[in-house]
Amino acid sequence: MLGERDHRDSVQYNFILDLLADPRFVERVGHVYTEVGGINLTEDVNRLLNATYAADDDFMDSLYSYYQKGECFYPLWEKYNRIKFLKGLYNINKKTSCKIHLGLTDINFSWDSIHTVDDYKAFWTSLDKTNRDSLLSANFASMYERQPLVKGTRKALVITSQPHAISYSGYFKPWDRDYGTQGWWMKKTFGEERVKIVVLNWFDWVLWNGQNCPMTGNGAWDAAFERMGCRPFGIDFQDNPYGETNYNGPEEVRHLSKAGNGRMWPTVLFMTLLYMIMWRL
């Protein structure tokens, strides 16, 4: 499971597309799943990605037509990296006979069922957002169990935002109830050792106040990354050289998300400095 940064960040998709373009991915894994996109559109998006087009412009026309229908229950998903991702995956698939299959894990929703403002208000009122993480996990599980075996086994890459990717279950004050994240449900469903969570370096989003973006360890992690020449690397939180550092998580359980104990965030991957990312947004 890959915990992405801000949904608007396109820089991270350079890495994601490079990963998918590696021949070893299609040979050994072959399936990628995303938080963005209703599960009911999975067949549609794979027809789009794997069709034969006379020219790339024809694919782009089909892509925009598909995208205008809406992939999720938000009236507009304006994040350009989604177009970048779908276009990149199409370019990868058209170069090989073995295709990467894309699974969409979000809520089953079709804009064809919405005819009036009241229809949409009724849907939004009925939407139980507090159960969305368990639904993301369940939707993935339903598709994963139908995956064809690749060399005798099943593997998959799941891309979701960091607040969903963390493995945490407990009392969540804003909703006044116990709550499990997508990462927690995935580990509960498939087993602790079968689900590996990797997150991309980001700011401390729990403390974001709409203007300031507090950095992990007051910027010490990013400063060390810069001193290393910004060479991408991954680091396990367990026994990490930074010691015990608070790293995100719900405010009331931040003491559980210290990097030193590795209970919530097993691995962090440093790719790009935080201030470079924010400059691009």
HUHU-V459132 format. One line per field, one symbol per residue. ss: DSSP state (H for helix, E for strand, L for the rest). burial: # if it has 16 or more other C-alpha atoms within 10 Angstrom, else .. A space follows every 10 residues. Layout:
ss = ???
burial = ???
This chain:
ss = LEEELLLLLL LHHHHHHHHH HLHHHHHHLL EEEEEEEEHH HHHHHHHHHH LLLLLHHHHH HHHHHHHHLL LLLLLLLLLH HHHHHHHHHH HHHLLLLLLL EEEEEELLLL HHHLLLHHHH HHHHHHLLHH HHHHHHHHHH HHHHLLLLLE LLELLLEEEE EHHHHLLLEE EEHHHLEEEE LHHHHHHHHH LLLLLLLEEE LLLLHHHLLL LLLLLHHHHH HHHHHHHLLL LLEEEELLLL LLLLLELLLL HHHHHHLELL LLLLLLEEEE LLLHHHHHHH L
burial = ########## ###..##..# #...##.### ########## ##..##.### ........#. .##...#..# ###...#... ##..###### ###.....## #########. .........# .......... .######### #..#..#... ...####### #########. ........## #######... ....#.#### #####..... ..#####... ##..#..... .....###.. ...####### .....##### ##.####### ####..#... .
